[in-house]
């Protein structure tokens, strides 16, 4: 059971217990969402939101902005701008790097989501998704808005002066600014661009974002790369000129499918010629590679960092190493990495550098010695990292129907845009979940984050 919850959480739990399902405890019974959000996430909203002091979440966001700036500076600072050397250090082959540098390695617009675990005052970074393939943005707005529409929750929020940030307005302003360089239209046409076959497969989870952005005044359309046409150098979809592309097509998808590779060439050219701009150019796949994280613990990298940068890294990033290393330093001692991993299974998690949505992750404490040794032996060591477990504090939630209080463990998704901190949402797994890995199969509960003043 959670110990010493924050004062707003304690107040919420006390009022839930006192009022029963007809009061604050039953707020989730009255939530109403847009149609596509309901279709995708019906029954998956946690029994209560999470609460955080405003100065605390702002402080986390400030450190994440520093972290972002540090990450995008590494190719020039550590490798003199040699993208091939940098890519090799991340376990990328030459063909992958050639695609990554297709539009030049320019500093990307800050646009990303950091996934963190919180344990009291400690915030530990699990991964930092930069640029392409972000998800969950609509949850920062649709869930807290639905809660605020319930009178009993709105009363609680007003009493405790709760606020939230909705990233949608920031994204709308960001894409509109990007469109100004390629179009004089008042309302830009924006395409969320996926690889062939993926819109049909995953549109259930894309439609809530489209619905959400259209509510912010943005004409967002979903498309697969094979549907696009280039007319006069500008990208068109179904005969309509496209101003901005949110690129979800990955380097791996381009490498795996020659048709996708050919269809992306006009997109790259349109960006280069200033006719259709990519908000998330292909180089962002380099900055979003998880292989960067062990680099930040490597003594060769750390020698190039300033004291304030080291403080950010050491304060937020758990011990992380590339499996490509044979010898590493652990608490001041040089050790064989594989032997260390075998001996400390219950403290470690194995992750691929590139797979998204939890793919390929093995949590040592959830597996047997035999399976853990097999995972260590079979992974492509150039493309995997190992990281110490980052604890998450338990969050008590009272079941609306039974009144039973159970602990849930939250992953905090903190968003940044070019305007800075842009909002947070929660994916939570129960104490009885089979795995701590938040992937497609985990079906975590979702909820909002509200801030309260110090």
C-alpha positions in Angstrom: 0.0 0.0 0.0 1.2 3.5 -0.8 2.7 5.4 2.1 2.5 9.1 2.7 0.5 10.1 -0.4 0.5 13.8 -1.4 -2.1 15.9 0.5 -4.4 16.2 -2.6 -4.3 12.4 -3.1 -5.0 11.8 0.6 -7.9 14.2 0.5 -9.3 12.5 -2.6 -9.0 9.1 -1.1 -10.7 10.3 2.2 -13.6 11.8 0.3 -14.0 8.7 -1.9 -14.2 6.6 1.2 -16.7 8.9 2.9 -19.1 9.4 0.0 -19.3 6.1 -1.8 -20.1 5.5 -5.4 -22.7 8.3 -5.5 -19.9 10.8 -4.7 -16.3 11.3 -5.7 -15.6 7.6 -5.9 -18.0 7.1 -8.7 -16.8 10.0 -10.9 -15.5 7.6 -13.6 -19.1 6.4 -14.1 -20.0 9.8 -15.5 -17.1 10.4 -17.9 -18.0 11.2 -21.5 -15.5 11.2 -24.3 -15.5 11.9 -28.0 -16.7 9.0 -30.1 -13.4 7.7 -31.4 -11.8 8.0 -27.9 -14.6 6.0 -26.5 -14.2 3.3 -29.2 -10.4 3.0 -28.5 -10.3 3.3 -24.8 -13.7 2.5 -23.3 -13.3 1.0 -19.9 -9.6 1.8 -19.7 -9.7 5.0 -17.6 -8.3 4.6 -14.1 -10.5 5.2 -11.1 -8.9 8.6 -10.3 -6.4 11.0 -11.8 -2.9 11.5 -10.3 -1.8 14.7 -8.6 1.5 16.5 -8.5 2.8 19.8 -7.2 3.1 22.4 -9.9 6.7 23.3 -9.1 7.7 19.6 -9.1 6.4 18.8 -12.6 7.7 22.0 -14.0 11.1 21.2 -12.5 11.0 17.8 -14.2 10.1 19.4 -17.5 12.9 21.9 -17.2 15.4 19.1 -16.7 13.9 17.2 -19.6 14.4 20.2 -21.9 18.1 20.2 -20.8 18.2 16.5 -21.5 16.7 17.0 -25.0 19.2 19.7 -25.9 22.0 17.5 -24.7 20.9 14.5 -26.8 20.6 16.5 -30.1 24.1 18.0 -29.5 25.9 14.7 -29.2 26.7 14.0 -32.9 28.7 17.3 -33.1 30.1 17.2 -29.6 31.3 13.7 -29.5 31.8 12.8 -33.2 32.6 16.1 -34.9 29.4 15.9 -36.9 30.3 12.5 -38.4 26.9 10.9 -38.6 28.2 7.6 -39.7 30.5 7.3 -36.7 27.7 8.3 -34.4 25.3 5.8 -36.1 27.9 3.0 -35.7 28.1 3.8 -32.0 24.3 3.4 -31.8 24.5 0.0 -33.6 23.1 1.3 -36.9 24.3 0.0 -40.2 25.4 2.3 -43.1 22.1 2.1 -45.0 20.2 3.2 -41.9 22.4 6.2 -41.5 22.2 7.2 -45.1 18.4 7.4 -44.7 18.7 9.3 -41.4 20.8 12.0 -43.0 18.6 12.2 -46.1 17.3 15.7 -45.2 20.4 16.7 -43.3 21.1 16.4 -39.6 19.5 19.7 -38.5 18.5 20.4 -34.8 14.9 19.2 -34.6 12.0 21.3 -33.3 11.6 20.1 -29.7 8.7 17.7 -29.8 8.8 14.6 -27.7 7.6 12.5 -24.8 9.7 11.3 -21.9 8.5 8.2 -20.0 9.4 8.3 -16.3 8.8 6.5 -13.1 8.3 8.6 -10.0 9.3 7.5 -6.5 8.7 10.4 -4.1 11.0 13.2 -5.1 12.9 11.0 -7.5 12.0 10.9 -11.2 13.8 8.3 -13.3 13.8 8.4 -17.1 12.9 5.1 -18.8 13.2 6.5 -22.4 12.9 9.7 -24.4 10.8 9.6 -27.5 11.8 12.4 -29.8 10.0 13.5 -32.9 8.4 10.7 -34.9 5.9 8.2 -33.7 4.6 9.9 -30.6 1.3 8.7 -29.2 -1.1 9.5 -26.4 -1.3 13.3 -27.0 -5.1 13.4 -26.9 -5.1 11.9 -23.5 -3.6 15.0 -22.0 -6.7 16.9 -23.0 -9.7 14.5 -23.4 -9.4 12.8 -20.0 -9.0 15.9 -17.7 -11.7 17.7 -19.7 -14.1 14.8 -19.2 -13.3 14.8 -15.5 -13.9 18.6 -15.2 -17.3 18.1 -16.9 -18.4 16.1 -13.9 -19.7 18.5 -11.2 -18.5 16.6 -8.2 -14.9 16.4 -9.6 -15.0 20.0 -10.7 -15.9 21.0 -7.1 -12.9 19.0 -5.8 -10.7 20.6 -8.5 -11.8 24.1 -7.6 -11.3 23.5 -3.9 -7.7 22.4 -4.4 -7.0 24.8 -7.3 -6.1 22.0 -9.7 -4.9 22.7 -13.3 -3.8 20.7 -16.3 -2.0 21.3 -19.6 -3.5 20.2 -22.9 -0.8 19.6 -25.5 -3.3 20.0 -28.4 -3.2 23.8 -28.5 0.6 23.8 -28.5 0.7 21.3 -31.3 -1.8 23.3 -33.3 0.3 26.5 -33.0 3.5 24.5 -33.8 2.2 23.0 -37.1 0.7 26.4 -38.1 4.1 28.1 -37.6 5.7 25.3 -39.7 3.1 25.7 -42.4 3.9 29.4 -42.8 7.1 28.6 -44.7 5.3 26.6 -47.4 1.8 28.0 -47.6 -0.2 31.2 -47.2 -3.4 29.3 -46.3 -5.0 30.3 -43.0 -5.7 26.6 -42.2 -2.9 24.3 -43.1 -3.6 20.7 -44.3 -1.6 18.3 -42.0 -1.1 14.6 -42.7 -0.2 12.0 -40.1 1.9 9.8 -42.4 2.2 6.0 -41.8 3.8 3.2 -43.7 1.7 1.1 -46.0 -0.8 -1.1 -44.3 -0.4 0.6 -40.8 -3.4 3.0 -40.9 -5.7 0.2 -41.7 -4.2 -1.9 -38.9 -3.9 0.8 -36.2 -6.5 3.5 -37.1 -8.5 2.7 -34.0 -5.7 4.4 -32.1 -5.1 7.1 -34.6 -8.6 8.3 -35.0 -8.8 9.7 -31.4 -5.8 11.9 -32.2 -7.3 13.1 -35.5 -10.6 13.8 -33.7 -8.7 15.7 -31.0 -6.7 17.9 -33.4 -9.7 18.7 -35.5 -11.2 20.0 -32.3 -8.2 22.4 -32.1 -9.0 23.7 -35.6 -6.3 21.6 -37.4 -7.3 19.7 -40.6 -5.4 16.5 -39.7 -5.7 13.7 -42.2 -4.5 10.1 -41.9 -2.6 8.6 -44.8 -0.2 5.8 -45.8 2.8 6.8 -47.8 1.5 4.9 -50.9 -1.5 7.3 -51.1 0.6 10.4 -51.6 1.3 12.1 -54.9 3.8 14.8 -55.8 2.4 17.5 -58.1 4.8 20.3 -59.0 7.0 19.2 -56.2 4.3 19.6 -53.5 2.8 16.6 -51.8 -0.9 15.9 -52.4 -3.4 13.6 -50.8 -6.5 12.8 -52.7 -5.9 15.9 -54.8 -5.5 18.2 -51.8 -2.1 20.0 -51.3 -0.4 19.0 -48.0 1.4 21.6 -46.0 2.8 19.7 -43.0 3.6 16.0 -42.5 3.8 14.4 -39.1 6.0 11.5 -40.1 5.4 8.1 -38.5 7.2 6.2 -41.2 10.4 4.8 -39.6 13.9 4.1 -41.0 13.4 0.4 -40.4 10.1 0.4 -42.4 11.9 2.2 -45.3 14.7 -0.4 -45.3 12.2 -3.3 -45.2 10.0 -2.2 -48.1 11.3 -0.9 -51.4 7.8 0.5 -52.3 7.8 2.5 -49.1 11.4 3.7 -49.8 10.4 4.9 -53.3 7.3 6.6 -52.0 9.2 8.5 -49.4 11.6 10.1 -51.9 9.1 12.7 -53.1 8.4 13.5 -49.4 12.1 14.1 -48.7 12.4 16.2 -51.8 9.4 18.3 -51.0 10.8 19.0 -47.6 14.2 20.0 -49.1 12.6 22.3 -51.6 10.3 24.0 -49.1 7.1 22.8 -50.6 5.7 20.4 -47.9 7.5 20.5 -44.6 8.0 17.6 -42.2 7.5 18.6 -38.6 9.4 15.4 -37.7 12.2 15.0 -40.3 13.9 11.6 -40.7 16.9 12.7 -38.6 14.8 12.6 -35.5 15.0 8.8 -35.6 18.6 9.2 -34.7 17.9 11.4 -31.7 15.1 9.1 -30.5 17.3 6.0 -30.5 17.5 4.5 -27.0 21.1 3.6 -27.7 21.9 7.2 -26.7 21.1 6.5 -23.1 24.1 4.2 -22.3 26.3 6.6 -24.1 25.5 9.2 -21.4 27.0 6.9 -18.7 30.1 6.1 -20.8 33.2 7.8 -19.3 34.3 8.9 -22.8 31.0 10.8 -23.2 30.9 12.1 -19.7 34.3 13.8 -20.1 32.7 16.1 -22.7 29.7 17.1 -20.5 29.5 20.2 -18.3 28.8 19.9 -14.6 25.1 20.9 -14.9 24.6 18.4 -17.7 26.2 15.6 -15.6 23.9 16.6 -12.8 20.8 16.2 -15.1 22.0 12.8 -16.4 22.9 11.4 -13.0 19.7 12.8 -11.4 17.3 11.3 -13.9 18.9 8.4 -15.8 19.2 5.0 -14.1 22.5 3.0 -14.6 22.3 2.1 -18.3 24.9 0.3 -20.5 25.1 -0.9 -24.0 25.3 -4.7 -24.4 28.0 -4.1 -27.0 30.4 -3.3 -24.1 32.4 -6.1 -22.7 33.8 -4.4 -19.6 31.9 -1.7 -17.8 32.3 0.3 -14.6 29.9 -0.6 -11.8 30.2 1.4 -8.6 33.8 2.2 -9.3 34.8 -1.4 -10.3 35.5 -2.7 -13.8 33.4 -5.9 -14.4 32.4 -8.2 -17.2 29.0 -6.9 -18.4 27.4 -10.2 -19.3 28.5 -11.8 -16.0 27.2 -8.8 -14.1 23.9 -9.1 -15.8 23.6 -12.8 -15.1 24.4 -12.2 -11.4 22.0 -9.3 -11.0 18.9 -10.4 -13.0 16.4 -9.1 -10.5 17.7 -5.6 -10.7 18.0 -5.3 -14.5 15.9 -4.9 -17.7 17.0 -5.6 -21.2 15.8 -3.3 -24.0 16.3 -3.0 -27.8 17.5 0.4 -29.0 14.8 0.9 -31.6 11.6 -1.2 -31.0 8.6 0.8 -29.8 5.6 0.0 -27.7 7.5 -2.4 -25.4 8.6 -4.7 -28.1 11.6 -7.0 -27.3 11.9 -5.8 -23.7 12.8 -8.5 -21.0 12.5 -7.5 -17.3 14.9 -9.7 -15.4 12.9 -9.8 -12.3 9.9 -11.3 -14.2 11.8 -14.2 -15.8 13.7 -17.3 -14.8 17.5 -17.5 -14.6 17.4 -19.8 -17.6 15.3 -17.5 -19.8 17.3 -14.4 -18.7 20.5 -16.1 -19.7 18.9 -17.1 -23.0 17.8 -13.5 -23.6 21.3 -12.2 -22.9 22.9 -14.7 -25.2 20.5 -14.3 -28.1 20.2 -10.5 -28.3 22.1 -8.6 -30.9 24.5 -6.9 -28.5 25.1 -3.9 -30.7 21.4 -3.1 -30.7 20.4 -3.7 -27.0 21.0 -2.0 -23.7 20.6 -3.0 -20.1 19.2 -0.7 -17.5 18.7 -0.9 -13.7 15.2 -1.2 -12.5 13.6 2.2 -11.8 11.1 1.9 -9.0 7.6 3.4 -9.2 5.8 4.5 -6.1 2.4 2.8 -5.6 -0.7 4.9 -6.2 -3.8 3.9 -4.2 -7.0 3.8 -6.2 -10.4 2.9 -4.8 -12.6 0.7 -6.9 -15.8 2.5 -7.8 -17.9 -0.6 -7.5 -16.4 -2.5 -4.5 -14.7 0.2 -2.6 -11.5 -1.9 -2.4 -8.3 0.1 -2.4 -5.6 -1.3 -4.7 -2.2 0.0 -5.6 -1.3 1.0 -9.2 2.1 1.8 -10.7 2.3 4.7 -13.1 4.4 5.6 -16.0 4.3 9.3 -16.5 4.4 10.5 -20.1 5.7 14.1 -20.0 5.5 16.1 -23.3 7.6 18.9 -24.6 7.0 21.1 -27.7 8.9 24.1 -29.0 6.9 26.1 -26.3 8.4 24.0 -23.5 6.4 21.8 -21.1 3.1 20.8 -22.8 1.3 18.3 -20.6 1.3 14.9 -19.0 -0.8 11.7 -18.9 -0.5 8.4 -17.1 -0.4 4.8 -18.1 -0.9 2.6 -15.0 -0.6 -1.1 -14.3 -2.1 -2.8 -11.3 0.0 -4.6 -8.6 -1.3 -7.9 -10.0 -0.2 -7.2 -13.6 1.8 -10.0 -15.2 4.4 -7.5 -16.4 5.7 -4.0 -15.8 6.3 -3.5 -19.5 3.8 -1.1 -20.9 3.3 -2.4 -24.5 0.4 -3.1 -26.9 -0.6 -6.3 -25.0 -0.5 -4.8 -21.5 -3.6 -2.7 -21.9 -2.7 -0.2 -19.1 -5.3 2.0 -17.5 -5.1 5.6 -18.5 -5.7 8.8 -16.6 -5.0 12.5 -16.4 -2.5 14.5 -14.3 -3.6 17.6 -12.4 -1.2 20.0 -10.8 -1.8 21.8 -7.5 0.0 24.9 -6.2 2.8 24.7 -3.7 
